[in-house]
Amino acid sequence: MLDQAAVTLPERRLLIHGAWTDAASGKSFSTINPATEEIITRVAEAGAADIDAAVRSARRALEEGPWRLMTGAQRGRLLRRLADLIERDRENLVTLEAIDAGKPLAATRRQDLPAAIDCLEYYAGWADKIAGEIVPARADALTYVTRQPVGVVAAIVPWNFPLMNAVWKIAPALACGCTVVLKPAELTPLSALRLGELALEAGLPPGVLNIVPGFGTVAGQALIEHPEVDKISFTGSPQVGKHIMATAAQQCKHVTLELGGKSPNLIFEDADLDAAAHAAGSGIFFNAGQVCSAGSRILVHESRHDEFVDRLVGRARRLKLGNPFDPETSMGPLISATQQERVLAHIERGREGGVRIASGGRAHGEKGYFIEPTVLADADNAMSVAQEEIFGPVATVIPFKDDAQAIRMANDSRYSLAAGLWTRDVTRAHRVAQALRAGTVWINTFGPTDTRLPWGGLGGDSGVGRDLGRTALDNYTEQKAVWLHLGKVA
């Protein structure tokens, strides 16, 4: 097993116009291993001048470089080559995610890396199939519609799935012929920077993909304000997303926002309780609960509430917390001391509000930002622990009396990203799925995603627009109508 406390890496720099460069200011920042609280390395800190250079590089590549002249088939081959290089470099990337984000190796091998590779391969297949159409509007004209790249894309991604979320934005943007400036989260920049190295090896021309780690208040702000950015694709908190939308409105930029979640998971009286408890545990404790669609609000029929809580508590207590490099570790740390403090404060507010802490509720260990898998029982849907996104390994279990109340409670939230339900009644399953206000509804499962399916919320604090699927191509293309006059019709 790797002694992760001893892991140090070379200092990392910014990727701008195909070259690795120091920040114009000379500044850098430390990236911290959340399992050990040790410094991994230092990373160049992008400022406004670096953002300007990266955006201008992307604009140049879009309008003047070889990227503009490449066919969709050529772009697709580059994306496939990048996917192959990620496959080749799989263990290195898994290790970087474990060190930088505290993600257990097994989970990252199973989820993050296959998803990133699949996403690149999927959009590589789309690259030469983004077609327009002929529209017979007039007899005296040939009228048709083309799809063109939306332009320079600012992609801003969070720290919970650093590589996977970056690829979710990069792959469709490049397939459509856009150029990208990627700002990874300052807490987890390492896998994105390695992705930049692989992109250069794959043959992406200079400026097509620029990677500029830095802080949101400086680098992120400069990026969303830059007049040469045409499109902003952001995944992160509702507070930041709203700020981005307000800022982008000043220049009428295109915006896609994938924000927070407080996803309900409905357990009806006829559910397979063992299966539901197992999946509910995965839905909230996977990645230490740091998942936008985490099933943190579990609504259980009152006749099964206590039995379900017992099963979920048993699952929580079987989880092993610790070194992400230990193959027996099932849950790693939270990303930072700040996040750990926030989650513990949420738990304490729940305690003060009268919720029963059935399991967990405390920090774990002497080193690292760990929190015990926590189950809050006998809760009310109006409590803060049932309404606010905690973003940690905390499940709030709430009883309901009947289907109508369950649906009302599930929809009583400012979030709309995802939901799950468990029942053996197929009619109920379809009826409830249609009634739930959520962009994705899982029936008798919880949490799977696929590149081929659209992903996003239905507004509110879950954001607007969609990542993934064919739908994502609309994020990165503009439609242009063309009229060719054919002369007078005889």
N, C-alpha and C positions, 0 to 999 in steps of 0.2 A: 504493500500500500504506500502511495506517495506521501512523503512528509511535506504537506502543503505549506507548513510554516516556513519551510526553507526555500520555497519557490520565489525566485525573482526573475524578472524579464528585462531585456534591454529597453531603454527609453524609446517612446514612440513619437512619431511626428505626424503632421497633417499631410493629406494627399490632395494636391491641387495641380490640375493640368498634367496629370501623369507623373508627377515628381513628388518625392517626400521632402517636406520643408519644415523648418521651425516656425513657430508663430512669429508674426512681425514684431510683436512686443517682447519676444524672448521668454514669455511666461510659460509655465507648465504647471500641472497639478498631479497629485498622487491619486492612484486608483488603489482601493483597499480590498483585501480579501475579507468578505463578511463573516467567514467561518473562523478566522483567526485574528482579525483586526490588524493584520500586518500589511505594510505597504508592498504591493506587487511591483510597481514601476511608476515612472512619471511619464505623463503624456502632454504633448504640446497643447496649449490652451488657445483655441481660436478666439480672436477678437474681431471687431468690426472690419478692420483692414483685411484680415484673412477671409472673412465671409465675402467681402467685395471681390477679392481676387478669385475665389472659388466660383461665385456666380458669373462673373465675367468670363471665366474659363468655360463654364457650361454654355453660356450664350454663344461664345465663339465656336465651340464644337457643334452646337445646334445649327448655326447658320453658315459656317465657313468650312468646317473640317470634313473629313471623310465620312463621318457619321451621317451627315445630311444626304449623301449620295448612295448610302448602302441600301440594298433591297431588304425587304422583310425577311427573306430567306437567309441573307447574310447575318442579320441581327440575331435570328433564331439560332444559327450555328454558334455564334459567340456565347449565347446564353446556355446552350447545351454544353459547350466547352467549360464554362464556369461551373455548371452543375457537376461535371465529371471531376473537376479539380477539387470541389468541396467533398465529393465522395472519396477521392484520394487522400484528402487532408482531414478526413472525418475525426480521427482520434485527437489530432491537434486542436481542432475547433471545440470538441467536447471538453477537452482539458481547459481551454481558455474560459469556457462558460462556467466550469466548475470553480475555477480560481476567482474569476471576476464577479460572478453573480451568485456563487454558493449553490449552484444547481447540482444535485446528485448525478453522477456519471450515467447510471442506468436510465434515469428518466430522460436525460438529454439525448442519449443514444436512441431511445425509443421514440421520442416526440420531436424535439427541435430539429435535429439534423435531417431525418427523413422528410420532414415537412418542408424544410428549406430547399432540399434537392428536388422534391416533387414540384414545388412552386416554380422553380426555374425551368424545369422540363415542360411543365404545362404551358407557360407563357412563351417558351421557345416554339412550341407547336402553334401558337396563335400568331406569331410574328408575321408570317406571310399569308395570313387569312383575314387581316383587318381590311375589309373591303367596303367600297361604297355601293351605290345602286343607281340605276337609271330610273328616272321618274317621268313618265310620259305626260308632262303638264300641258304642252301645246303642240299642235300639229306642225307649226312653222319653226320649231326649235328642238334641238337635242338638249334635254335638261337632265342633269345628273348630280349626285351628291358624293363627295369624297370625304374621307376621314384623314385628318392631318394631326401630327403631334401637338399637344397643347402647349409645349414649349419647355422652359426650364422649370424643373420640379424641386421644391424644397421638401425633403422627407425628414421628418423629426420623429424619432422612435424612443420608446421607454426602455427601462432597465429589466423588466421581468422576463422578456424573451428577446434578448438583444439581437441575435443573428436572425432568428425566424422573422421577427417583425421588420427588420431591415429588408430582407428578401421579399416579403409580402409587398413592399412598396417599390423596390428597385425593379423586380422582374417585369411586372406589367408596364411600368413606365418606359423601360428600355425596349421592350417588345413593340411598343407603339412609336418608337423613334424619338422619345423625349431624352433630355439629359438631366442629370440628377446631382443635387448637392445634399448629401446625407449628413445630418447631425445626430450622432448617437448620444445616448444619455451619458452624462459625465461620470456616472457611477459604474458604467459597464461599456467602455469604449473598445476593449481589446479585440473581440471577435469581429467587429465592424472593420477595424483597421487590417486585420488579417484578410477579411473579405476583399478589401481594396487591393492587397497584394495579389490575390488570386485573380481579380478582375484584370489587372495589368498583364498577368501571365496568360490569361485567356485571350488577350489581344484587343481589349476595349481601347479605342483611341483616346488620347489625352483629352481631358475635360468632360468626357461622357459621364464619368462617375467621380465626384470629388467627395472626400470624407473629412469633416471638420469637427472633431470633438471640442466641446466647450460648454459653458454654462448657459442655461436658458435665458437668463436676464441680459446677457451680453451677446453671445453668438446666436442664440435662438431669436432674440429680438431683432438683431441686425438682419437675419435671414428672412423673417416674415415681413420686414419693412422694405426690403430691397426692391426697387422699381423694376429690376430685370427678372424677378421671379414671377412666373405666370401661374403657378399652381402650388398649393401647400397641402401636403398629406401628413396628418399628425395623428399619433396614437399616444394617449396620456390622460391626464386628469381633466375633469370637467372645467375646473377653474382656469387652467391654462388654455384649454380648447376655446372657451368663450372669449378669452383675451385675443387669441389668434383670429377668431372670426371677426371680432370688432376691428382689429388692426387691418385685416385683409379687406374689409369693406371699404376702407378709405381709398383703395386702388382697384376695387372690384375684382380681386383675384379669385380664381377657382379654389375651393376649400373642401377637403374631406376630413372628417373628424371621427375617430373611433375612440370613445371616451370611457366612462366608468360603467359599473354594473352593480346591482344588488339582486342578483338573479334568484327568483323563487324556484324551489324544487318541491312540487306538490306530491305528497304520498297519500293516496286514497286508501280507504279501508280494505279494498280487495287486492292491494299491491302485494307482490312477492317481497316480503319485508327484508329477507336476507339480501336479496339482490339490490333492493333499494338502499339499504344501509351501506352496503359495500360501495356502490356507485356514489352515494352521497358523501362518503368519506373521501373518496378520490376527488370528488367535485369541489371539496373545500380545502383539503389538506395537500393536494398536488401543488408543487412549487411554493410550499408554505403559505398557501392561500393568496399568493400574489398573482392573481389571474383576474382579468377584467370580468370574465363570465363566471367566476367562482360561485357555486351554489351555496351562498352564505345565509340565505333565508329559507329554511326548510319548514314547509307547512305540512303538518301531519294530522290526519283525521284523529279526533279526540279519543276514539276507541283504540287507537294503536300508538298513541303518543308515548306513553311510558315504555312500552315494549321497544319502540323504535329508538328512543333515547338510550336505553340499555345497550342495544346493538351498536349504535354509533359510538358510545363511550368505550365499548370493548375494542372497536376498531382503532379509535384514537390512542388507546393505551398500548396497543401492539406496535405502533409506529416507532421506529428507531431514529432518533435525532443524532446528528454528529457530522463527522468528516465526510464531505461530498465524495471523496475518493474511496471510501469504504464501501464495498459492494453490498453490504448489509444495511447501509443508510437508506432510509425511505423518505426522510424530510430534512432539508437543509435549513440554513439561517434565513432571516429576513435580510434585506439588502443593506441596511445601515442602522446605526444607533438611533437616528431620528425616526426611522420607520418603526423600530422596535418600541420606542417610547410612545409613538402614536397609537399603536395597537394595544399596548398595555393600558393606556388612558381610556380607550374605548371599552375595554373589559371592565375597568374600574367604574366607569359611568353606568354600565349595565348592572354591576353589583349594587351600586347605590340606588338604582332604579327598581330593584327588587327581583332581578332575574336570578335563577339558580345556576351556579357554576357546577355543572355535573362532572366536568373533567377539565384538567389543565388550569389555564388562567394566569400562569406565571412565566417569568423568564426561565431559561434553562441553561445550565452550565456557567462556568466562570469566564470563558472566552467565546467570542462570537455573538452574533445578534439573534440568538435562538429564542423561540417562544413555544411552550408546550402546546400540542394540539388541544384546542379548547372547544367544549360543548356547553352552550348556554341554553338551559331548558326553562319551560314554563314562561316563555316570553310573550309579550304583547306586540302586535304589529306596529303600534305607534311608538314603541321605544326607540331610542337613538340607535341601539345595536341592531334593530331591524330595518332602519331606514337609511343609515349612513354607510357608505362603503368603507369597510375596515381595512381591507387589503392585507389580511393576515390569516393565520390558521384558526379562524373563529367561526363556528357554526351557531346560528341562532335558531332554535327549534320552537315553533309556534303551533298550537293546536287550532283546528277549525272544526265546525259542526257539520257542514254540508257543502256540496259542490258550489253553490252560488256564493257562499261566504269565502270559500277558498279562492275563487276567481277574483272576487272583489279585493281580497287581501293581496293577492299576487299582483294585481294591477295598481294597487295603492302605493305607488313609488314614482319617483322622478326619473328612474332608470328604465331602460327598455331594450337591453342588449340581448338577453337570453332567458330561457326558462326551461324547466323540466317537469315531467309528470309521470306518475307510476300508477297503472291500473291494468286489470285484465279485461276490462270492458272496452271493446274497440270503438263502440259508438261514443262512449264518454271520452275516450282518448282524442278522437277527432273533434268533438264538440268543444272540449276544453282547449285544445291546441289552437283552434280558431279564435277563441275568446281571449286568450292571453295576449297582452301587449308586449311583444318581444320579436326581435329580428330573427331569432332562431329558437325553435322549440324542440326539445328532445323528449321522446316517448319511450319509457322503460329503458333509458340509458341517460347518461349525463356527461357532457363535455366534449365529445369528439367534434373535430372540424375537418374540412377537406378543401383543398385548393379549388375544387370545381364548384363549390357552393358559395354564394355571396355571404359576407360577414359584416355585420354592423347593427346599430340600434335604430329604433323608430323615433328618434328625436329625444328631446329632453337632455338629461345629463349623460346619455349614452351616445350623443353625437348625431351626425348626419352623413349620408353617403355610405358606400360599401367598398370594402376591400374584397379581394379574391373573386373567383368565378369569372364568367364572361362579363358580368356587370362592371368589373374593375376597369375594363378597357375604356368604358365611357369616362372614367376619371382622367384619362391621359390622352384623349383625342378631342378634336373639334370637328364639327361638320361644316362643310363648305358647299353651297349650292352653285352650280355652274350652268349658264345658259349659252348655247351656241345657236345663233340665228341661222336658219336654213333657207331663208328667202320666202317669197310669197308662195303659198300652196295653191296649185292649179285647181 
